[in-house]
Amino acid sequence: MERVLVSACLLGRRVRYDGGAKTSEDELLAAWSSEGRVIPFCPEVAGGLPVPRPPAEIEGGAGGDAVLAGTARILTPDGDDVTEAFVAGARRALDAARAAGARVAILKEGSPSCGSLRVYDGTFSGNSTPGRGVTTALLEQHGIRVFNEDDIAGAARHLGER
């Protein structure tokens, strides 16, 4: 029985920047959770950010790889630099996945931490750009495959199930 790292907000935990959750109704995710396979994790909270907190975006929509390389920052609308907290949370997510032996993560799309296909463009206008968040980038750099909440079936296939 393989463990799966999952964004805590997808499991109904109120950890998002706005104090809310984005609970997934996916039956497979619910089954994995009831089997004790799910490792709930919020990298932003693990990195020390409060709930609620100001929204944050990667400057220029550069993506998580650029943040990890030190060539882009994560900023709030007021210009506060929260990069360090996002990177710390990503490192803790990697530690949690490794400790559990997880080789798959299901993370919330669009987040500057967890996005796997897109992130917001850094203008706080609601526009997104192709890219991945900091946690997704770090996990994938270390061989942990990340799927978003719309491709849980893909995660199952990757695990050799169904």
C-alpha positions as protocol buffer text, in pm:
chain_id: "A"
residue {
  index: 1
  type: MET
  ca { x: 0 y: 0 z: 0 }
}
residue {
  index: 2
  type: GLU
  ca { x: 177 y: 310 z: -124 }
}
residue {
  index: 3
  type: ARG
  ca { x: 138 y: 643 z: 50 }
}
residue {
  index: 4
  type: VAL
  ca { x: 44 y: 959 z: -139 }
}
residue {
  index: 5
  type: LEU
  ca { x: 126 y: 1318 z: -37 }
}
residue {
  index: 6
  type: VAL
  ca { x: -188 y: 1533 z: -82 }
}
residue {
  index: 7
  type: SER
  ca { x: -251 y: 1905 z: -48 }
}
residue {
  index: 8
  type: ALA
  ca { x: -432 y: 1945 z: 283 }
}
residue {
  index: 9
  type: CYS
  ca { x: -681 y: 2190 z: 130 }
}
residue {
  index: 10
  type: LEU
  ca { x: -801 y: 1914 z: -104 }
}
residue {
  index: 11
  type: LEU
  ca { x: -886 y: 1709 z: 204 }
}
residue {
  index: 12
  type: GLY
  ca { x: -1107 y: 1980 z: 350 }
}
residue {
  index: 13
  type: ARG
  ca { x: -852 y: 2143 z: 577 }
}
residue {
  index: 14
  type: ARG
  ca { x: -891 y: 2519 z: 594 }
}
residue {
  index: 15
  type: VAL
  ca { x: -528 y: 2609 z: 517 }
}
residue {
  index: 16
  type: ARG
  ca { x: -556 y: 2819 z: 203 }
}
residue {
  index: 17
  type: TYR
  ca { x: -443 y: 3181 z: 198 }
}
residue {
  index: 18
  type: ASP
  ca { x: -807 y: 3294 z: 237 }
}
residue {
  index: 19
  type: GLY
  ca { x: -873 y: 3057 z: 528 }
}
residue {
  index: 20
  type: GLY
  ca { x: -1073 y: 2821 z: 311 }
}
residue {
  index: 21
  type: ALA
  ca { x: -1039 y: 2473 z: 166 }
}
residue {
  index: 22
  type: LYS
  ca { x: -1083 y: 2332 z: -185 }
}
residue {
  index: 23
  type: THR
  ca { x: -1220 y: 1994 z: -85 }
}
residue {
  index: 24
  type: SER
  ca { x: -1199 y: 1728 z: -354 }
}
residue {
  index: 25
  type: GLU
  ca { x: -1500 y: 1503 z: -401 }
}
residue {
  index: 26
  type: ASP
  ca { x: -1293 y: 1246 z: -591 }
}
residue {
  index: 27
  type: GLU
  ca { x: -1395 y: 893 z: -488 }
}
residue {
  index: 28
  type: LEU
  ca { x: -1048 y: 747 z: -539 }
}
residue {
  index: 29
  type: LEU
  ca { x: -891 y: 1011 z: -315 }
}
residue {
  index: 30
  type: ALA
  ca { x: -1159 y: 943 z: -52 }
}
residue {
  index: 31
  type: ALA
  ca { x: -1085 y: 570 z: -71 }
}
residue {
  index: 32
  type: TRP
  ca { x: -711 y: 628 z: -33 }
}
residue {
  index: 33
  type: SER
  ca { x: -779 y: 852 z: 263 }
}
residue {
  index: 34
  type: SER
  ca { x: -1000 y: 591 z: 433 }
}
residue {
  index: 35
  type: GLU
  ca { x: -726 y: 332 z: 375 }
}
residue {
  index: 36
  type: GLY
  ca { x: -478 y: 554 z: 560 }
}
residue {
  index: 37
  type: ARG
  ca { x: -263 y: 607 z: 250 }
}
residue {
  index: 38
  type: VAL
  ca { x: -291 y: 984 z: 235 }
}
residue {
  index: 39
  type: ILE
  ca { x: -35 y: 1219 z: 389 }
}
residue {
  index: 40
  type: PRO
  ca { x: -209 y: 1559 z: 425 }
}
residue {
  index: 41
  type: PHE
  ca { x: 33 y: 1846 z: 378 }
}
residue {
  index: 42
  type: CYS
  ca { x: 24 y: 2221 z: 325 }
}
residue {
  index: 43
  type: PRO
  ca { x: 369 y: 2350 z: 230 }
}
residue {
  index: 44
  type: GLU
  ca { x: 278 y: 2713 z: 296 }
}
residue {
  index: 45
  type: VAL
  ca { x: 166 y: 2643 z: 652 }
}
residue {
  index: 46
  type: ALA
  ca { x: 463 y: 2408 z: 703 }
}
residue {
  index: 47
  type: GLY
  ca { x: 688 y: 2693 z: 588 }
}
residue {
  index: 48
  type: GLY
  ca { x: 554 y: 2913 z: 866 }
}
residue {
  index: 49
  type: LEU
  ca { x: 287 y: 3121 z: 692 }
}
residue {
  index: 50
  type: PRO
  ca { x: -36 y: 3191 z: 885 }
}
residue {
  index: 51
  type: VAL
  ca { x: -397 y: 3118 z: 791 }
}
residue {
  index: 52
  type: PRO
  ca { x: -535 y: 3341 z: 659 }
}
residue {
  index: 53
  type: ARG
  ca { x: -247 y: 3517 z: 485 }
}
residue {
  index: 54
  type: PRO
  ca { x: -209 y: 3758 z: 194 }
}
residue {
  index: 55
  type: PRO
  ca { x: -214 y: 3596 z: -149 }
}
residue {
  index: 56
  type: ALA
  ca { x: 126 y: 3542 z: -306 }
}
residue {
  index: 57
  type: GLU
  ca { x: 248 y: 3491 z: -661 }
}
residue {
  index: 58
  type: ILE
  ca { x: 580 y: 3414 z: -827 }
}
residue {
  index: 59
  type: GLU
  ca { x: 712 y: 3733 z: -983 }
}
residue {
  index: 60
  type: GLY
  ca { x: 682 y: 3735 z: -1357 }
}
residue {
  index: 61
  type: GLY
  ca { x: 509 y: 3395 z: -1346 }
}
residue {
  index: 62
  type: ALA
  ca { x: 861 y: 3253 z: -1360 }
}
residue {
  index: 63
  type: GLY
  ca { x: 774 y: 2925 z: -1191 }
}
residue {
  index: 64
  type: GLY
  ca { x: 905 y: 2721 z: -902 }
}
residue {
  index: 65
  type: ASP
  ca { x: 1228 y: 2615 z: -1071 }
}
residue {
  index: 66
  type: ALA
  ca { x: 1334 y: 2980 z: -1098 }
}
residue {
  index: 67
  type: VAL
  ca { x: 1247 y: 3036 z: -731 }
}
residue {
  index: 68
  type: LEU
  ca { x: 1455 y: 2735 z: -627 }
}
residue {
  index: 69
  type: ALA
  ca { x: 1742 y: 2861 z: -845 }
}
residue {
  index: 70
  type: GLY
  ca { x: 1724 y: 3200 z: -673 }
}
residue {
  index: 71
  type: THR
  ca { x: 1629 y: 3391 z: -987 }
}
residue {
  index: 72
  type: ALA
  ca { x: 1267 y: 3470 z: -892 }
}
residue {
  index: 73
  type: ARG
  ca { x: 1085 y: 3560 z: -572 }
}
residue {
  index: 74
  type: ILE
  ca { x: 738 y: 3502 z: -433 }
}
residue {
  index: 75
  type: LEU
  ca { x: 569 y: 3826 z: -338 }
}
residue {
  index: 76
  type: THR
  ca { x: 243 y: 3945 z: -181 }
}
residue {
  index: 77
  type: PRO
  ca { x: 41 y: 4227 z: -343 }
}
residue {
  index: 78
  type: ASP
  ca { x: 214 y: 4470 z: -103 }
}
residue {
  index: 79
  type: GLY
  ca { x: 555 y: 4353 z: -222 }
}
residue {
  index: 80
  type: ASP
  ca { x: 645 y: 4149 z: 86 }
}
residue {
  index: 81
  type: ASP
  ca { x: 893 y: 3877 z: -4 }
}
residue {
  index: 82
  type: VAL
  ca { x: 767 y: 3539 z: 124 }
}
residue {
  index: 83
  type: THR
  ca { x: 1006 y: 3329 z: -81 }
}
residue {
  index: 84
  type: GLU
  ca { x: 1187 y: 3185 z: 219 }
}
residue {
  index: 85
  type: ALA
  ca { x: 865 y: 3045 z: 369 }
}
residue {
  index: 86
  type: PHE
  ca { x: 763 y: 2886 z: 39 }
}
residue {
  index: 87
  type: VAL
  ca { x: 1103 y: 2722 z: -9 }
}
residue {
  index: 88
  type: ALA
  ca { x: 1109 y: 2600 z: 353 }
}
residue {
  index: 89
  type: GLY
  ca { x: 763 y: 2450 z: 306 }
}
residue {
  index: 90
  type: ALA
  ca { x: 870 y: 2279 z: -15 }
}
residue {
  index: 91
  type: ARG
  ca { x: 1167 y: 2125 z: 165 }
}
residue {
  index: 92
  type: ARG
  ca { x: 938 y: 2001 z: 444 }
}
residue {
  index: 93
  type: ALA
  ca { x: 702 y: 1851 z: 184 }
}
residue {
  index: 94
  type: LEU
  ca { x: 995 y: 1665 z: 30 }
}
residue {
  index: 95
  type: ASP
  ca { x: 1098 y: 1542 z: 375 }
}
residue {
  index: 96
  type: ALA
  ca { x: 743 y: 1423 z: 449 }
}
residue {
  index: 97
  type: ALA
  ca { x: 713 y: 1243 z: 116 }
}
residue {
  index: 98
  type: ARG
  ca { x: 1050 y: 1075 z: 158 }
}
residue {
  index: 99
  type: ALA
  ca { x: 975 y: 971 z: 518 }
}
residue {
  index: 100
  type: ALA
  ca { x: 653 y: 805 z: 401 }
}
residue {
  index: 101
  type: GLY
  ca { x: 809 y: 651 z: 91 }
}
residue {
  index: 102
  type: ALA
  ca { x: 566 y: 840 z: -133 }
}
residue {
  index: 103
  type: ARG
  ca { x: 655 y: 855 z: -500 }
}
residue {
  index: 104
  type: VAL
  ca { x: 336 y: 1042 z: -596 }
}
residue {
  index: 105
  type: ALA
  ca { x: 179 y: 1369 z: -479 }
}
residue {
  index: 106
  type: ILE
  ca { x: -159 y: 1521 z: -559 }
}
residue {
  index: 107
  type: LEU
  ca { x: -136 y: 1896 z: -522 }
}
residue {
  index: 108
  type: LYS
  ca { x: -367 y: 2195 z: -577 }
}
residue {
  index: 109
  type: GLU
  ca { x: -339 y: 2339 z: -925 }
}
residue {
  index: 110
  type: GLY
  ca { x: -251 y: 2707 z: -969 }
}
residue {
  index: 111
  type: SER
  ca { x: -84 y: 2757 z: -632 }
}
residue {
  index: 112
  type: PRO
  ca { x: 264 y: 2913 z: -619 }
}
residue {
  index: 113
  type: SER
  ca { x: 356 y: 2609 z: -409 }
}
residue {
  index: 114
  type: CYS
  ca { x: 153 y: 2329 z: -560 }
}
residue {
  index: 115
  type: GLY
  ca { x: 68 y: 2415 z: -920 }
}
residue {
  index: 116
  type: SER
  ca { x: 178 y: 2145 z: -1162 }
}
residue {
  index: 117
  type: LEU
  ca { x: 61 y: 2287 z: -1495 }
}
residue {
  index: 118
  type: ARG
  ca { x: 7 y: 2656 z: -1427 }
}
residue {
  index: 119
  type: VAL
  ca { x: 82 y: 2933 z: -1179 }
}
residue {
  index: 120
  type: TYR
  ca { x: -47 y: 3287 z: -1157 }
}
residue {
  index: 121
  type: ASP
  ca { x: 157 y: 3538 z: -1355 }
}
residue {
  index: 122
  type: GLY
  ca { x: 269 y: 3760 z: -1066 }
}
residue {
  index: 123
  type: THR
  ca { x: 37 y: 4053 z: -1149 }
}
residue {
  index: 124
  type: PHE
  ca { x: -244 y: 3958 z: -906 }
}
residue {
  index: 125
  type: SER
  ca { x: -487 y: 4002 z: -1195 }
}
residue {
  index: 126
  type: GLY
  ca { x: -615 y: 3644 z: -1197 }
}
residue {
  index: 127
  type: ASN
  ca { x: -414 y: 3557 z: -1508 }
}
residue {
  index: 128
  type: SER
  ca { x: -212 y: 3238 z: -1512 }
}
residue {
  index: 129
  type: THR
  ca { x: 78 y: 3111 z: -1715 }
}
residue {
  index: 130
  type: PRO
  ca { x: 216 y: 2762 z: -1778 }
}
residue {
  index: 131
  type: GLY
  ca { x: 450 y: 2659 z: -1500 }
}
residue {
  index: 132
  type: ARG
  ca { x: 482 y: 2475 z: -1176 }
}
residue {
  index: 133
  type: GLY
  ca { x: 496 y: 2585 z: -815 }
}
residue {
  index: 134
  type: VAL
  ca { x: 793 y: 2564 z: -580 }
}
residue {
  index: 135
  type: THR
  ca { x: 686 y: 2244 z: -401 }
}
residue {
  index: 136
  type: THR
  ca { x: 598 y: 2071 z: -726 }
}
residue {
  index: 137
  type: ALA
  ca { x: 933 y: 2167 z: -876 }
}
residue {
  index: 138
  type: LEU
  ca { x: 1128 y: 2040 z: -575 }
}
residue {
  index: 139
  type: LEU
  ca { x: 934 y: 1714 z: -552 }
}
residue {
  index: 140
  type: GLU
  ca { x: 974 y: 1644 z: -922 }
}
residue {
  index: 141
  type: GLN
  ca { x: 1346 y: 1731 z: -911 }
}
residue {
  index: 142
  type: HIS
  ca { x: 1371 y: 1447 z: -658 }
}
residue {
  index: 143
  type: GLY
  ca { x: 1171 y: 1190 z: -854 }
}
residue {
  index: 144
  type: ILE
  ca { x: 830 y: 1235 z: -693 }
}
residue {
  index: 145
  type: ARG
  ca { x: 563 y: 1266 z: -960 }
}
residue {
  index: 146
  type: VAL
  ca { x: 306 y: 1540 z: -903 }
}
residue {
  index: 147
  type: PHE
  ca { x: -53 y: 1532 z: -1029 }
}
residue {
  index: 148
  type: ASN
  ca { x: -324 y: 1791 z: -977 }
}
residue {
  index: 149
  type: GLU
  ca { x: -672 y: 1742 z: -835 }
}
residue {
  index: 150
  type: ASP
  ca { x: -814 y: 1690 z: -1184 }
}
residue {
  index: 151
  type: ASP
  ca { x: -587 y: 1394 z: -1261 }
}
residue {
  index: 152
  type: ILE
  ca { x: -614 y: 1163 z: -961 }
}
residue {
  index: 153
  type: ALA
  ca { x: -682 y: 878 z: -1204 }
}
residue {
  index: 154
  type: GLY
  ca { x: -344 y: 958 z: -1362 }
}
residue {
  index: 155
  type: ALA
  ca { x: -182 y: 927 z: -1021 }
}
residue {
  index: 156
  type: ALA
  ca { x: -347 y: 587 z: -976 }
}
residue {
  index: 157
  type: ARG
  ca { x: -220 y: 474 z: -1317 }
}
residue {
  index: 158
  type: HIS
  ca { x: 129 y: 593 z: -1224 }
}
residue {
  index: 159
  type: LEU
  ca { x: 108 y: 381 z: -909 }
}
residue {
  index: 160
  type: GLY
  ca { x: 5 y: 84 z: -1123 }
}
residue {
  index: 161
  type: GLU
  ca { x: -352 y: 80 z: -996 }
}
residue {
  index: 162
  type: ARG
  ca { x: -679 y: 68 z: -1190 }
}
